[in-house]
């Protein structure tokens, strides 16, 4: 069996390739796609340059691949959505639709789609998978949330109605972080932005909101392990799962952990008052854990410490 990883040089895709490289079973191989970022060394991986804006390139990349793992696309962070709320959504629709279509019309039997929790409606209770399509996604997540819902439905259509694929799994991770994250303040999530500001000893560190907003962080390595757990064809089925850690943590506590781990004892923190975006998004990962036995292996403190060290070694310009 050949497994293709679409978007293999992004945060999630890179960790998926690392999880699969040299660790697949007998007779299995990995094809990894990239567009502009250079490929990296990975045992037993064949690299294919591919721009998913063009379906014919996707078809060639996935030739003879039985499983396709879809990690390609633009990450629609809050920073991106504030600047261009429509463009990133349209780009992702085109990229993922082309990749999905190429997989379904080609040799693939099984697709794993890395989706998003942004499709959930606003709620204070713990959300399980059956709540995904109830109500509208909140606020500035409206467009990107509905985009992810549509892409999931398209994949379900290919499996359950058209029969173009034998099986498919949708994974909806919470906020993913780790080495190779995007530290650009114009496009990155709040967490790599905090890491950059802590390492660079920014004074003061301004925190959007009042610090009580909670987030569920999952290390990209743990998400890659979740992808690996479902990357082989199953009985004819379509299933969607949340992939989440058991605990939510406040933005303020995340910053305090970073400051403590990096020894920034005299940091000055200024809260900017009004929360931007949902105050919380609580999702349950219970069903995925029960179905696969997967458990997150990286603690928040260990993961944040690793991210600080990685940023110092790889991105900080003295």
C-alpha positions as CSV (number, residue, x, y, z in Angstrom):
1,X,0.0,0.0,0.0
2,X,1.2,3.5,-0.8
3,X,0.1,6.4,1.4
4,X,0.1,10.0,0.0
5,X,0.5,12.9,2.4
6,X,-0.9,16.1,0.8
7,X,0.6,19.3,2.2
8,X,3.6,17.5,3.7
9,X,5.7,20.5,4.5
10,X,3.1,22.3,6.7
11,X,2.9,22.1,10.4
12,X,0.6,19.0,10.5
13,X,1.8,17.4,7.3
14,X,5.4,17.5,8.3
15,X,4.6,15.7,11.6
16,X,2.5,13.1,9.7
17,X,5.4,12.4,7.4
18,X,7.7,12.0,10.4
19,X,5.2,9.6,12.0
20,X,5.0,7.5,8.8
21,X,8.6,7.6,7.5
22,X,10.4,4.4,8.1
23,X,7.6,3.1,10.3
24,X,5.1,1.8,7.7
25,X,4.5,-1.9,7.4
26,X,5.9,-4.4,4.9
27,X,5.2,-3.4,1.3
28,X,4.0,0.1,2.3
29,X,5.5,3.3,1.1
30,X,4.9,7.1,1.5
31,X,4.5,9.8,-1.2
32,X,4.7,13.3,0.2
33,X,3.7,16.4,-1.8
34,X,5.1,19.9,-1.5
35,X,4.5,23.2,-3.4
36,X,7.0,25.9,-2.5
37,X,8.6,24.9,0.8
38,X,11.6,22.6,0.2
39,X,11.2,18.9,1.0
40,X,13.1,17.5,4.1
41,X,14.9,14.3,4.7
42,X,12.6,11.4,5.6
43,X,13.4,7.7,5.4
44,X,11.6,5.9,2.6
45,X,9.6,9.0,1.4
46,X,9.2,9.9,-2.2
47,X,8.7,13.6,-2.8
48,X,6.4,15.0,-5.5
49,X,6.0,18.7,-6.2
50,X,2.3,19.6,-6.6
51,X,0.1,22.7,-6.7
52,X,-3.4,21.6,-5.7
53,X,-4.8,24.7,-7.4
54,X,-4.5,22.4,-10.5
55,X,-6.4,19.1,-10.3
56,X,-4.3,17.4,-13.0
57,X,-1.2,17.8,-10.8
58,X,-3.1,16.3,-7.9
59,X,-4.1,13.3,-10.0
60,X,-0.5,12.7,-11.0
61,X,0.7,13.0,-7.4
62,X,-1.8,10.5,-6.1
63,X,-1.4,7.9,-8.9
64,X,-1.2,4.4,-7.4
65,X,-1.8,5.7,-3.9
66,X,-4.4,3.7,-1.9
67,X,-4.6,6.1,1.0
68,X,-4.6,9.9,0.8
69,X,-4.1,12.0,3.9
70,X,-5.3,15.6,3.2
71,X,-3.3,18.2,5.2
72,X,-3.0,20.7,2.3
73,X,-4.4,24.2,2.4
74,X,-4.1,27.6,4.0
75,X,-4.5,27.9,7.8
76,X,-7.3,30.4,8.4
77,X,-6.1,31.9,11.7
78,X,-7.9,34.8,13.4
79,X,-5.1,37.1,12.0
80,X,-5.7,35.9,8.5
81,X,-9.5,36.2,8.7
82,X,-9.3,39.7,10.0
83,X,-7.3,40.8,7.0
84,X,-8.9,38.6,4.3
85,X,-12.1,36.9,5.5
86,X,-13.1,35.5,2.1
87,X,-9.9,34.9,0.1
88,X,-8.4,32.2,2.4
89,X,-11.8,30.4,2.5
90,X,-12.0,30.3,-1.3
91,X,-8.4,29.2,-1.6
92,X,-9.0,26.3,0.7
93,X,-12.2,25.3,-1.1
94,X,-10.3,25.1,-4.3
95,X,-7.2,23.3,-2.9
96,X,-9.0,20.7,-0.9
97,X,-11.7,20.1,-3.4
98,X,-9.2,19.4,-6.1
99,X,-7.2,17.1,-3.9
100,X,-10.3,15.2,-2.8
101,X,-11.6,14.9,-6.3
102,X,-8.2,13.6,-7.6
103,X,-8.1,11.0,-4.8
104,X,-11.8,9.9,-5.3
105,X,-11.5,9.6,-9.1
106,X,-8.0,7.9,-8.9
107,X,-6.7,4.8,-7.3
108,X,-7.4,5.8,-3.7
109,X,-9.6,3.6,-1.6
110,X,-9.3,5.6,1.7
111,X,-9.0,9.3,2.5
112,X,-8.2,10.9,5.8
113,X,-9.2,14.6,5.9
114,X,-7.7,16.8,8.6
115,X,-10.6,19.2,9.2
116,X,-11.3,21.7,12.0
117,X,-13.4,22.4,15.1
118,X,-14.3,25.8,13.7
119,X,-17.5,24.3,12.3
120,X,-19.0,23.9,15.7
121,X,-21.7,26.3,16.9
122,X,-21.0,28.5,20.0
123,X,-21.7,26.6,23.2
124,X,-20.6,26.4,26.8
125,X,-21.1,22.7,27.2
126,X,-18.8,19.9,26.0
127,X,-19.4,19.3,22.3
128,X,-19.5,15.9,20.7
129,X,-19.5,15.0,17.1
130,X,-23.3,15.1,16.6
131,X,-23.4,18.8,17.4
132,X,-21.2,19.8,14.5
133,X,-24.0,20.6,12.1
134,X,-26.3,22.3,14.6
135,X,-26.6,26.1,14.2
136,X,-24.0,28.4,12.7
137,X,-20.3,28.7,13.5
138,X,-19.6,31.8,15.6
139,X,-18.6,35.2,14.6
140,X,-15.5,35.5,12.4
141,X,-15.4,31.7,12.1
142,X,-18.7,31.7,10.1
143,X,-17.1,31.4,6.7
144,X,-14.3,29.1,7.5
145,X,-16.5,26.9,9.7
146,X,-19.1,26.4,6.9
147,X,-16.2,25.7,4.5
148,X,-15.0,22.8,6.6
149,X,-18.6,21.5,6.9
150,X,-19.0,21.6,3.2
151,X,-15.7,19.7,2.6
152,X,-16.7,17.1,5.1
153,X,-20.0,16.6,3.3
154,X,-18.3,16.4,-0.1
155,X,-16.1,13.5,1.3
156,X,-19.1,11.8,2.8
157,X,-20.9,12.1,-0.6
158,X,-18.0,10.3,-2.3
159,X,-18.2,7.4,0.1
160,X,-21.8,6.9,1.0
161,X,-23.6,8.0,-2.2
162,X,-21.2,7.8,-5.2
163,X,-19.1,4.9,-3.9
164,X,-16.0,6.4,-5.3
165,X,-14.1,5.7,-2.1
166,X,-14.2,2.6,0.1
167,X,-13.9,4.6,3.3
168,X,-13.0,8.0,4.8
169,X,-12.1,9.4,8.2
170,X,-12.5,13.1,9.1
171,X,-10.4,14.3,12.0
172,X,-11.3,17.6,13.7
173,X,-8.4,18.6,15.8
174,X,-8.4,21.5,18.3
175,X,-5.7,24.1,18.2
176,X,-2.6,22.4,16.8
177,X,0.9,23.6,17.8
178,X,4.5,22.4,17.6
179,X,7.9,22.8,15.8
180,X,7.5,24.2,12.3
181,X,4.6,26.3,13.3
182,X,4.0,29.7,11.6
183,X,5.6,32.5,13.7
184,X,4.7,35.3,11.3
185,X,2.6,37.8,13.3
186,X,0.5,38.5,10.1
187,X,-0.6,34.9,9.6
188,X,0.1,32.8,12.7
189,X,-2.0,31.6,15.6
190,X,-1.8,33.4,18.9
191,X,0.4,30.7,20.5
192,X,3.5,31.0,18.2
193,X,3.1,34.7,18.5
194,X,3.3,34.4,22.2
195,X,6.4,32.2,21.9
196,X,8.1,34.7,19.6
197,X,7.4,37.6,22.0
198,X,8.6,35.7,25.1
199,X,11.8,34.6,23.5
200,X,12.5,38.1,22.1
201,X,11.8,39.6,25.5
202,X,9.1,41.9,24.3
203,X,8.1,44.6,26.9
204,X,5.3,44.8,27.5
205,X,3.7,41.6,26.2
206,X,0.2,42.7,25.2
207,X,-2.5,40.0,25.5
208,X,-5.7,40.4,23.4
209,X,-8.7,40.0,25.7
210,X,-8.7,39.5,29.4
211,X,-6.7,36.3,29.4
212,X,-9.6,34.1,30.5
213,X,-10.4,32.7,27.0
214,X,-9.7,29.0,27.0
215,X,-8.2,26.9,24.3
216,X,-7.6,23.1,23.9
217,X,-4.0,22.7,22.7
218,X,-2.9,19.5,20.9
219,X,0.7,18.9,19.9
220,X,1.2,18.3,16.1
221,X,3.1,15.1,17.0
222,X,0.1,13.8,18.9
223,X,-2.2,14.7,16.0
224,X,0.1,12.9,13.6
225,X,-0.2,9.8,15.8
226,X,-4.0,10.1,15.5
227,X,-3.7,10.3,11.7
228,X,-1.5,7.2,11.7
229,X,-4.0,5.3,13.7
230,X,-6.7,5.7,10.9
231,X,-4.6,5.7,7.7
232,X,-5.5,2.3,6.5
233,X,-8.7,1.4,4.6
234,X,-11.6,0.3,6.6
235,X,-14.9,-1.4,5.9
236,X,-17.1,0.8,3.6
237,X,-17.8,3.7,6.0
238,X,-17.5,7.4,6.7
239,X,-16.8,8.6,10.2
240,X,-15.9,11.9,11.7
241,X,-14.1,12.4,15.0
242,X,-12.9,15.2,17.3
243,X,-9.2,14.9,18.3
244,X,-8.8,16.8,21.5
245,X,-6.9,16.6,24.8
246,X,-8.8,16.2,28.0
247,X,-8.2,19.8,29.3
248,X,-8.8,23.4,28.2
249,X,-6.3,26.0,29.4
250,X,-6.7,29.7,29.6
251,X,-4.7,32.0,27.4
252,X,-3.3,33.7,30.5
253,X,-2.1,30.4,31.9
254,X,-0.4,29.5,28.6
255,X,1.5,32.7,28.7
256,X,2.5,32.2,32.3
257,X,3.8,28.7,31.5
258,X,5.9,30.1,28.6
259,X,7.3,32.9,30.9
260,X,8.2,30.4,33.6
261,X,9.7,27.8,31.2
262,X,11.8,30.5,29.5
263,X,12.9,32.2,32.7
264,X,11.3,35.6,31.8
265,X,10.8,36.6,35.4
266,X,10.5,40.3,34.9
267,X,8.0,40.2,32.1
268,X,5.3,42.9,32.0
269,X,1.9,41.7,30.7
270,X,-0.8,44.1,29.6
271,X,-4.3,42.9,29.0
272,X,-6.2,44.6,26.3
273,X,-9.6,43.9,27.8
274,X,-12.1,42.8,25.1
275,X,-12.0,39.2,24.1
276,X,-11.6,38.7,20.3
277,X,-13.4,35.6,19.2
278,X,-15.1,32.9,21.2
279,X,-14.3,32.8,24.9
280,X,-14.2,29.0,24.8
281,X,-14.7,26.0,22.6
282,X,-15.0,22.8,24.5
283,X,-15.0,19.6,22.4
284,X,-14.9,16.0,23.5
285,X,-12.3,13.6,22.1
286,X,-14.0,10.6,23.8
287,X,-15.3,8.8,20.7
288,X,-11.9,8.8,18.9
289,X,-10.1,7.6,22.0
290,X,-12.6,4.7,22.4
291,X,-12.5,3.8,18.7
292,X,-8.7,3.8,18.4
293,X,-7.1,3.7,21.8
294,X,-5.2,6.9,20.9
295,X,-4.2,9.2,23.8
296,X,-2.2,12.5,23.7
297,X,1.3,11.9,24.9
298,X,2.7,15.5,25.2
299,X,1.9,17.6,28.2
300,X,1.2,21.3,27.8
301,X,4.4,22.2,29.7
302,X,6.6,19.8,27.8
303,X,5.1,20.8,24.5
304,X,5.5,24.5,25.2
305,X,9.1,24.0,26.4
306,X,9.9,22.1,23.3
307,X,8.4,24.9,21.1
308,X,10.4,27.6,22.9
309,X,13.6,25.6,22.4
310,X,12.8,24.9,18.7
311,X,12.1,28.6,18.0
312,X,15.3,29.7,19.6
313,X,17.3,27.2,17.6
314,X,15.6,27.7,14.2
315,X,13.9,31.0,13.9
316,X,15.3,33.7,16.2
317,X,17.4,36.2,14.4
318,X,19.9,37.8,16.8
